[in-house]
Amino acid sequence: MPFLLVALVVVVVGVVVLVFRNREPRSMESGIDAYERQREALRPPERDSLDDNVLDEDDLDEDDLDEMRDR
C-alpha cells in the first residue's frame, strides 16, 4: 500500500509540473509579443533579400550561358 501512495504522489507531482510548464502565458506583454511575432512572420521580405536570388551573368560559366542562348 505505501508503494502505491508513493507512486500516486510522484504522478501527481509530475502532472502539476507539466501543467505549469506548458501553460499559455496570460499577461498583457505576452499577448503583445505573440502579436508582434505573427506580424513579423507575415511581413514580406525586404527588397535586398529578393535581389540576392537573381543570377548575374558573372555567376554562370560559359556552358550555362551557351545553353541559355540556345533556347
Backbone as CSV, one residue per row, in Angstrom:
resi,resn,N_x,N_y,N_z,CA_x,CA_y,CA_z,C_x,C_y,C_z
1,MET,0.811,-1.207,0.000,0.000,0.000,0.000,0.859,1.278,0.000
2,PRO,1.953,1.329,0.799,2.760,2.558,0.773,3.414,2.787,-0.589
3,PHE,3.699,1.700,-1.326,4.290,1.866,-2.660,3.305,2.543,-3.610
4,LEU,2.041,2.201,-3.504,1.021,2.839,-4.341,0.872,4.308,-3.984
5,LEU,0.969,4.636,-2.713,0.868,6.031,-2.291,2.050,6.842,-2.814
6,VAL,3.241,6.273,-2.766,4.432,6.957,-3.300,4.288,7.144,-4.807
7,ALA,3.823,6.124,-5.513,3.635,6.230,-6.957,2.592,7.293,-7.286
8,LEU,1.522,7.352,-6.513,0.474,8.355,-6.732,1.021,9.765,-6.517
9,VAL,1.829,9.955,-5.478,2.420,11.268,-5.209,3.355,11.666,-6.352
10,VAL,4.152,10.736,-6.841,5.070,11.028,-7.947,4.287,11.416,-9.199
11,VAL,3.212,10.716,-9.484,2.397,11.023,-10.664,1.752,12.393,-10.519
12,VAL,1.209,12.688,-9.345,0.550,13.988,-9.132,1.560,15.118,-9.260
13,VAL,2.737,14.956,-8.693,3.769,15.992,-8.795,4.190,16.161,-10.261
14,GLY,4.348,15.074,-10.990,4.721,15.151,-12.402,3.665,15.855,-13.232
15,VAL,2.404,15.572,-12.977,1.321,16.228,-13.716,1.294,17.719,-13.411
16,VAL,1.464,18.086,-12.164,1.462,19.503,-11.784,2.620,20.236,-12.463
17,VAL,3.798,19.618,-12.479,4.956,20.246,-13.123,4.684,20.429,-14.617
18,LEU,4.154,19.420,-15.284,3.871,19.523,-16.720,2.819,20.574,-17.015
19,VAL,1.806,20.663,-16.195,0.745,21.661,-16.414,1.316,23.071,-16.281
20,PHE,2.132,23.315,-15.264,2.690,24.651,-15.079,3.729,25.005,-16.134
21,ARG,4.491,24.031,-16.628,5.488,24.312,-17.667,4.857,24.627,-19.007
22,ASN,3.735,23.990,-19.339,3.164,24.108,-20.677,1.963,25.034,-20.760
23,ARG,1.674,25.767,-19.718,0.508,26.647,-19.772,0.818,27.883,-20.614
24,GLU,-0.212,28.439,-21.194,-0.083,29.645,-22.015,0.090,30.864,-21.109
25,PRO,1.047,31.735,-21.409,1.169,32.965,-20.620,-0.045,33.861,-20.871
26,ARG,-0.491,34.546,-19.846,-1.714,35.341,-19.953,-1.484,36.831,-19.690
27,SER,-0.257,37.259,-19.584,-0.018,38.672,-19.300,-0.218,39.511,-20.560
28,MET,-0.375,40.800,-20.363,-0.555,41.721,-21.489,0.681,41.724,-22.379
29,GLU,1.874,41.679,-21.774,3.110,41.707,-22.550,3.259,40.465,-23.416
30,SER,2.846,39.309,-22.907,2.969,38.089,-23.706,2.016,38.128,-24.899
31,GLY,0.858,38.734,-24.730,-0.069,38.884,-25.852,0.485,39.817,-26.916
32,ILE,1.109,40.891,-26.483,1.718,41.840,-27.423,2.883,41.177,-28.151
33,ASP,3.700,40.420,-27.423,4.831,39.723,-28.047,4.355,38.692,-29.070
34,ALA,3.298,37.972,-28.757,2.762,36.978,-29.697,2.244,37.671,-30.960
35,TYR,1.576,38.805,-30.794,1.068,39.560,-31.942,2.224,40.058,-32.815
36,GLU,3.281,40.553,-32.189,4.444,41.028,-32.945,5.119,39.887,-33.699
37,ARG,5.206,38.705,-33.100,5.793,37.555,-33.794,4.962,37.179,-35.014
38,GLN,3.639,37.248,-34.892,2.779,36.929,-36.041,2.933,37.969,-37.141
39,ARG,2.993,39.239,-36.774,3.178,40.296,-37.777,4.518,40.144,-38.489
40,GLU,5.544,39.814,-37.731,6.875,39.641,-38.318,6.891,38.468,-39.294
41,ALA,6.180,37.402,-38.956,6.141,36.232,-39.830,5.388,36.518,-41.120
42,LEU,4.421,37.408,-41.086,3.607,37.697,-42.270,4.159,38.832,-43.117
43,ARG,5.144,39.558,-42.605,5.696,40.693,-43.345,6.443,40.191,-44.574
44,PRO,6.269,40.838,-45.721,7.014,40.413,-46.917,8.511,40.644,-46.721
45,PRO,9.331,39.858,-47.407,10.784,40.023,-47.249,11.238,41.370,-47.801
46,GLU,12.362,41.817,-47.295,12.904,43.089,-47.774,13.389,42.937,-49.204
47,ARG,13.438,44.022,-49.914,13.785,44.007,-51.333,15.203,43.495,-51.573
48,ASP,16.145,43.827,-50.696,17.529,43.404,-50.882,17.658,41.886,-50.867
49,SER,16.873,41.225,-50.025,16.984,39.770,-49.962,16.441,39.119,-51.229
50,LEU,15.506,39.778,-51.911,14.995,39.233,-53.169,16.041,39.351,-54.276
51,ASP,16.828,40.417,-54.254,17.841,40.615,-55.281,18.968,39.594,-55.172
52,ASP,19.169,39.021,-53.996,20.211,38.020,-53.822,19.899,36.737,-54.579
53,ASN,18.642,36.505,-54.887,18.250,35.275,-55.571,18.369,35.375,-57.093
54,VAL,18.689,36.549,-57.603,18.799,36.748,-59.042,20.229,36.439,-59.473
55,LEU,20.370,35.632,-60.517,21.703,35.278,-61.004,22.210,36.348,-61.971
56,ASP,23.432,36.705,-61.801,24.089,37.587,-62.759,24.825,36.719,-63.770
57,GLU,25.203,37.318,-64.897,25.967,36.565,-65.876,27.319,36.166,-65.315
58,ASP,27.826,36.911,-64.338,29.119,36.582,-63.728,29.037,35.280,-62.925
59,ASP,27.823,34.937,-62.455,27.649,33.720,-61.655,27.601,32.464,-62.514
60,LEU,27.409,32.608,-63.817,27.264,31.457,-64.699,28.561,31.223,-65.473
61,ASP,28.837,29.966,-65.773,30.001,29.691,-66.597,29.580,29.662,-68.074
62,GLU,30.527,29.494,-68.955,30.272,29.566,-70.394,29.268,28.513,-70.869
63,ASP,29.325,27.303,-70.318,28.389,26.252,-70.737,26.945,26.628,-70.407
64,ASP,26.751,27.207,-69.233,25.396,27.625,-68.851,24.895,28.744,-69.758
65,LEU,25.776,29.679,-70.072,25.375,30.789,-70.933,25.043,30.290,-72.344
66,ASP,25.843,29.382,-72.864,25.567,28.811,-74.203,24.233,28.073,-74.208
67,GLU,23.958,27.336,-73.158,22.701,26.606,-73.078,21.507,27.549,-73.029
68,MET,21.654,28.656,-72.331,20.549,29.617,-72.242,20.356,30.324,-73.574
69,ARG,21.432,30.592,-74.304,21.320,31.282,-75.595,20.680,30.374,-76.640
70,ASP,20.892,29.065,-76.527,20.330,28.125,-77.494,18.822,27.970,-77.350
71,ARG,18.273,28.329,-76.267,16.821,28.147,-76.050,16.006,29.134,-76.806
